[in-house]
Amino acid sequence: MSKPLPIIELPLDWDESNIDHAQRHGISREEIEQVVRNLPDVRQSRRGGKPVPDYYLLEGVTDAGRRVTVIVLYPVTRKRDWGVYELEIARPVTAYDTPRKG
């Protein structure tokens, strides 16, 4: 049985690395946050037809109407000397313009 899809909310887990990766595809941090705020469709990420645990596709629109797909990792896992813990926050991995269907 698969787990239910998460509700992805702001704030997101940002650092220089994931901001740079999104911008290489021409999507800004602000646009990604707009997609999250504008209640995107959430789907499990898949590779080779199989679900990829903890990775989700958010398909939505920016305030300007740009259709964007954002891939996020949720929840974020942190490792420390004393153990591993999960943060109830999503980390954008990349983003790109949503391909037109049809």
WOBELDA-V990537 format. One record per backbone hydrogen bond with DSSP energy under -1.0 kcal/mol. CO is the residue of the C=O (numbers start at 0). NH is the residue of the N-H. If there is no record, write none. Layout:
co & nh
CO & NH
CO & NH
This chain:
co & nh
14 & 18
15 & 19
16 & 20
17 & 21
18 & 22
19 & 23
21 & 24
21 & 26
22 & 25
27 & 31
28 & 32
29 & 33
30 & 34
31 & 35
32 & 36
33 & 37
35 & 38
40 & 58
42 & 56
44 & 51
46 & 49
49 & 46
51 & 54
53 & 73
54 & 44
55 & 71
56 & 42
57 & 69
58 & 40
59 & 67
61 & 64
65 & 61
66 & 97
67 & 59
68 & 95
69 & 57
70 & 92
70 & 93
71 & 55
72 & 90
75 & 86
77 & 84
79 & 82
82 & 79
84 & 77
86 & 75
86 & 88
89 & 12
90 & 72
93 & 70
95 & 68
